């Protein structure tokens, strides 16, 4: 027996279908209920199958806004092939405005390829992995910093050991077409449980993007996400006539291992001494960790372990031991 998840969308059918994925769920207040995950399929003749998702994390909003806009506006005559839209990939988390699902406290970006009979987040990951990603010729995964992270608008290209050179080149071209200022080449530190990493390792041309920060959603961030997404979709051929505007040249970078991260050494209150985009030297002071519950104790300096450019940093001042405070990137040549 396979997954219990089902859908009112026939993925092989021509035309436009707007519906849901339904995950059977039996909590304390509902014996025979389901969790709906909005979805759409717009199919017209032969051509590439392109999947676009938003809200893998429920506090990241630019992706869901733009994917929902495509769902409303795109008609079969606009499409050559098939466009599959998942505007709220992690619907329970989006309803709660949280990074992780409030139902099982799992992070959808850490469970692929999922489990047919696991927790709800694992089940929806498994359905998409088996029933949607297996159809895909391209995948675009739209993220943002969410309510805990400031991050520079950027794309992520997964490059894993043994990945076919042609796939690396295809993904690199997708990043350049997407046309935002920074591309991060990443191995995910060997963790391929994110949907974009899972599809990349599986041989599907894939791009992930970080297009907002702080749990905000602004006219500028939505506009940038819309324009970049349109460029991506036109390049794949699935929306050959969609209007686009030029992007900008992208600077290739990487997160150079564990030394690129700064983590809180203890519980406390972090006084940040950097800004996004700063040039950082190895050994530079990142900030001070204050122990306000013990005011007689001097604050503890926290140092950068490597140099680079300040790519992302935490949003909150009151932090726990191990919480991420900052991430650096280093410039590299395009693959």
C-alpha positions, 0 to 999 in steps of 0.5 A: 500500500502506498501513501494515504495522501490524495488529490483532486488534481489529475496530473496527466490531464490537459487544461487548468486544474486548481485544487489541493493535496489532501493528507488524512489527519485524525487529531483530537477534534476531528476523527476523519479529517484532512489537511488541505495543501493548495496546488494547481496544474496547468497543462497544454501539449508537449513541453517541459514540466516545471514545478514551482513551490512556496512556503516550504517554511511557513514564515516566508511569504514572497514565494507564496504570493508570487506562486498564488499570482501565477495560479490565478493568472496563467491560463492553458494557452500561456503554457507549453508543457505543464506548470505545477504550482505548490503555493503553500507546500507547508500549509500548516506552517504557513497558517501558523506563520512558523518555520516548522509545522505546528502539527508535528514540529518538523521542518519540511526542508529536513525530511525528504524523501519523506515517509508514506506513514510517518508524521504529516510533514513526512507524508506530504514530502513523500507524496510530492517526491513520488507523484510530482517531482518524478514528473519534473524537468525543472524545479524552482523552490522559493524561500526567504529569510523568515522571521528569524533571519536577515539574508541577502537576496540570492539563489542557491545551487546545490553541487554534490559530489559526483553530480553530472557536469551537464547538470551543474552547468544547467543549474548555473545557467538557471541561476544566471537567468534568475538574475539576482545579485548573489548565487551561493554554490552549496553542498548543504554540508552533505545534507540532502533532505531539503526539497531542492537538494533532493531534486538536484541529487536526483538529477532534476535541474533545480534552483532555490532562492532566498528573496525576502527577510525578517518575516516581512513582505514588501512591494519591492521583495514581491516585485523582485521575486515575480520578475526573477520567477518570470525569467526562470519560467520563460527560460525553461520554455514552459511560459514562452510568451511571458513578459520579462525584464532583464535581471542583474549579473550574479556574483558566485559565492560559497559557504566555506564549511563550518568556519563560515558560521558563527554560533552563540557560545552560550545563552545570552543577549547578543550585541551585533557588530556587523551589517549585511554585506560587510567585508569580514576578516578572520578573527574579527569581533562579531559581537558581544554576548551579554549576561544580563541576568548576571550584570556583574559579569563582563560581556564575552566577545564572539569572533569570526573564525574565517573571512568573507562577506556577511551574507546572513545573520540572525534577527533576535538579540536574546539567543540560546547556545548554538543559535546561528548568529551570522553566515559568511560567503566567499567569492568563487568562479562560476562553475 
